[in-house]
């Protein structure tokens, strides 16, 4: 990953009357941020890696994340905050807070993006996930960049697994992303390993886009050594952004209440910044009296929380899973039912028969029930 980024940055140090070779490249990173925390966390990881490799670099993040201010921003990195938008439907977005001014918000975002791109004149521009931006907001800035004949290298960075192949192909087609990549982008960086998941083949990249695509390996995640402690086991319950995590937290707390008295756990619940105030208030009202349960609205440094926990209970978001795998922490992961997949659809995605999936689900339920009853019997 680092070697490929270094080659790209060095390649942009072109000698022109306006520009001389430099060890202080300018890098602009665009992160649209409409759901969860994955996009901005990935962008900050990438910015920090570039800043470490090039201490004199100037890095500018342009983001719609409502939580950018809560993260630790390393030296040499600054950001421009776009008005927030949220996903209202598949590939459809609406203002998060300025809901009666949808057109104005879209114009503001486009205008800020164009001024930022042309004004900053980056050596390297890295776009996260959405080639044309939300609602095509990045198209005019990309056109303006090409018209100005700036020697900026434009890269699309995406994680290896976006979604199941069929809905991803449809989404890429609706957004005309492949056409945009072919016309305006110099390279596509996939943060993953082709031998694990070949996004080029699974998502049907056309030949001209496939030639621009590089598998860069996985981003290095922050890790902490597990902290030794005496006393009761510690459990961390986290839902990522929190927008769809209310049910997970409530089910966990109901299960905690049902445990035999001999079972003692110390639990920390992190709601996430996108959980509604009403949902947070209801959970605290119903379960705030439980002993050894602490509630937090948000923690930007979850790696430290992982290290303090004996077990993590979490939604199986992509970034959370990568972080937990990187640190080898024990975890219970709750899968999201994306698009309401049925058993036949799950079978198709996994290339297994419907009967095999039904059998796996039934065996999983039986195994869980047996394990739960054994633990309950031990602590009666």
Buried (B, 14 or more C-beta within 10 A) or exposed (E): BEEBBEEBBEEBBEEEEEBEEBEEBBBBBBBBBBBBBBBBBBBBBBBBBBBEBBEEBBBBBBBBBBBBEBBEBEEBBEBBBBBBBBBEEEBEBBBBEBEEEBEEBBEBBBEBBBEBBBEBBBBBBBBBBBBBBBBBBBBBBBEBBEEEEBEBBBBBBBBBBBBBBBBBBEBBEEBBBBBBBBBBBBBBBBBBEBEEBBBBEBBBBEEEBEEBBBBBBBBEBBBBEBEEEEEEEBBBBBBBBBBBBBEBBBEBBEEBEEBEEEBEBBBBBBBBBBBEEEBBEEBBEEBEEBEBBEBEEBBBEBBEBBBBBBBBBBBBBBBBBBBBEBBEBEBEEBEEEEEEBEEEBBBBBEEEEBEEBBEBEEEEEEEEEEEEEEEBEEEE
